Amino acid sequence: MDFSPRLPLSLAVAAVLAARPAAAEPVEFAIPAQSLSQSLLAYSQATGIRIAFNEELTHGLHAPALAGRLEPEPALKQLLSGSGLNFRFTTPQAVVLSQDARHKPGASHLDLAPAAMPPVTVLGTPVYAAGDPHNPDYGLPNTQTATKTDTPIIDTPFSVQVVPRAVMNDRKANSLQQAVETVSGVGFMPVDGGVYNVFVLRGFVGDSAVFRNGLRLEGFNFDTANLERIEVLKGPSAMLYGRGQPGGLVNIVTKQALDRDYHSIEQQFGSYDFYRTHLDFGGPLNADKTLLYRLNIAYQDNNSFRDYVSMERVLVAPTLTWRPSDRTELSLGLEFQNDDFQRDDGIPAVLNRPANIPISRFLNDPKDPLDNQDQLAINLNWHHQFDDNWTVRHHFMAVPHKTYMDRAIKPVFLLDDNRRVFRNGVGQTDDQAFYASDLSLTGKFRTGGLKHEVLLGYDYFQKESLYRFHAFDTSPFAAVDIFNPVFPALPVDLVDFAGWGDFRQVSVMKDRWHGVYFQDQIQLLNNLFLTGGGRHDWAETGRGDNFADSLSAAQANFSYNRTERFSPRVGILYKPLSWLSVFGNFNEAFGTNNGRSADGRPFAPETSSQFEAGIKSEFWDGRLTANLAFYHLEKRNVLTANTQTVTDLTDQSAIGAARSRGLEFDLNGKLTDNLSINAAYAWADTKITQDNDGNQGHQLPLAPRHSGSIWTRYEVDAEPLRGLSLAAGAFLAGVRQGDKENSVQLPGYVRVDSAISYRFRAMGSTMTAQFNVNNLLDKIYYVGTDAIDSAIPRADIIPGAPRTFLGSLKVEF
């Protein structure tokens, strides 16, 4: 175990095995006035809450008498009153004490205990803060995403899963797609060859389901270097987050500034000329630790198992935090990411299966120029705690600059001979700007025997986009034999995007959404929790198009669709035992705007509803958590053909519907002190229930009936192999439909990954050498199809990578 040189090696720890969470019912105290260390020991014995502290903090301090029936948190505040010490719950059953520098006159940064202690041993179990860079835990007990309050998962009547930083580190998951593979019911749709992070959650495509620190951030292929954790909320989430797809959302939580020094440098290298460098620095900028920073920088350069495919990425993400008082905090963060890459649309299907050709075969065109996307995100977050019960928070994010540009000769469809693929020239540019804001007030109070935690909020989202699409017919040059490709000369210079195209389109798009929401989390009878709330949304979605590439004409054709809707959510959770919860919930959601009909009338927006019930449990003092849930989810007002229109065969009607029902299981945490696990399984029964395009009764795309994963890590703690870790896992998916027509099936697969690492001390630093092998058995499998943007998804099947090797060396100092 490593300890900071700022701390004496002698540590005092008061602890017993936890018997209840921090938010337990009142406890009867009878602690006399005595030394603070003895009082803390008596408190821990009475509540079952572990308390870790530095011996020097309590030396010479005394605590007042504590008597009567009190809740654990205010009782601890009474014991610490006048001591100059702060406390912070790192888990519902664990507390870390620290000293406020302003209560120690003349103190310097050399003799003050850090506000966030490094890991200390509590009865053989380390205690970590959730954002501690050294935290090795595979399970985190709390989440903000499900309720927008810091609520233990076992007390949350909704399905939510957390992917900690430790899992990303062990798997070397550098993309969001890799990181969420360990969560049940989550798949991936490779839009434009995987350029965008589009997930399939509970069978439904989440085309705007990625959030950043609770604020909507659409599209883009996010890097994981600046992520602390990922939280996945299942089911409709409109009550807290506004309109969206019904399957759920993926909330990425970025790394925060640190109040103790931390520096790490990691170099990765692997198959297909993969090179990646990651720097992570953080710590206090002044002696009293009111000004903190964090800086993450990543650079990646790689080729691919796919011919002619490569990528170069730069990520820079600084964060600055100011804490003017114990109750106020303000953080400013930037994140810039730039990708230069080769778009890759995969391989086509022959009949109803992926073509039997090498998975490395590239069918776009070797002469395609590199494509580009870059994004700058600015976030300003602050909160102020008025007292122990009431807190105001404001999160603001601006993305003033987000651009995407690609130009490609891409596969469109297979000709009748089932060997030549027809290709078209396409190009697109998309210049976007996002602005999102969320202001909320939380408060705790009692009414009679009921405990309330209320949430009131207002949020706003604005997006503007200028989109250009060019295409040209390359019939004389386009057909390529997929079994023996010979690429002809191109009819145009693809670099000159503005100068080519037989078909040109320019679109101006604007979205303005805002809503007010409320929520009340009620505890009654000490083991019954009710959560209820609602939201009213006002949404304006505007678009103007011109098919002669005239921006002024597109602006002249611009018009808004205005809709509003109320979305309720209720949940109930019962805890018959401290380690077991039974829950159920009902949600309704406001979905995607459907545009206008052929005669100019706005369609009704999509809506959805979900019933869910399940069981949550904690084992071995909360080290291992499990979630089992059954859900029934319906989506309505899906666009389909309008059979009443005879003159316009392209006319549509918002009367389509789809259904998903299933069972999901997740297991996260530690089986023993040395063995950690992430395991997941999902059974999903999806169906298009109403459709006029001939798809009624079909399975939803990329939604396998069976899917799952398991990833385990074993840490050796016996000499001479102390520091050695072994990890392995399997990821599986059943047969998936490649499109809503169910015309092509992607075969099921099982992929095995593994890792070995060794952590040691050298030259005054902690070093970790690691070696990962992905797809250990070298199985052929397929990630998915582009079932959103591709006119013919069966021509855009993306293969998975074969066996790949990745080595890394990380230095922490």
ABEGO torsion letter per residue (X at the ends): XBBBAABBABBBBBBBBBABBAABBBBBBBBBBBBAAAAAAAAAAAAGBBBBBBAAAABGBBBBBBBEBBBAAAAAAAAABGAGBBBBBABAABBBBBBBAAABBGBBAAABBBABBBBBBBGGBBBBBAABAABABABBABBAAAAGBBBBAAABABBBBBBBAAAAAAAGBABAAAAAAABBGBBBBBBGGGABBBBBBGGBBBAAABBBGGBBBBEEBBBAAABABBBBBBEBAAAAAEBEBAAEBBBBBBBBBBABBBBBBBBBBBBGGBBBBBBBBBEBABAAGABBBBBBBBBBBBBBABBGBBBBBBBBBBBBBBBABAABBBBBBBBBBBBBBBBBAEBBBBEABBBBBBAABBABBAABBBBBBBBBBBBBBBBBBABAABBBBBBBBBBABBBBBBBBBBBABBBAAGABBBBBBBBBBBBBBBBBBBBBBBBBBBBEABBBBBBBBBBBBBBBBBBBBBBBBAAAAABBBAABBBBBBBABBAABAAABEABBBBBBBBBBBBBBBBBBBBBBGGABBBBBBBBBBBBBBBBBBBAAGBAAAAAAABBBBBBBBBBBBBBBBBBABAABBBBBBBBBBBBBBAEBBAAGBBBBBBBBBBBBBBBBBBBGGGABBBBBBBBBBBBBGBBBBBAABAABAABBBBABBBBBBBBBBBBBEBABAABBBBBBBBBBBBBBABBAAGABGBBBBGBBABBEBBBBBBBBABOAABGBBBBBBBBBBBBBBABAAGABBBBBBBBBBBBBBBBBBBGGBBBBBBBBBBGAAGBBBBAEBBAAABABAAABBBBBBBBBBBBBBBBBX
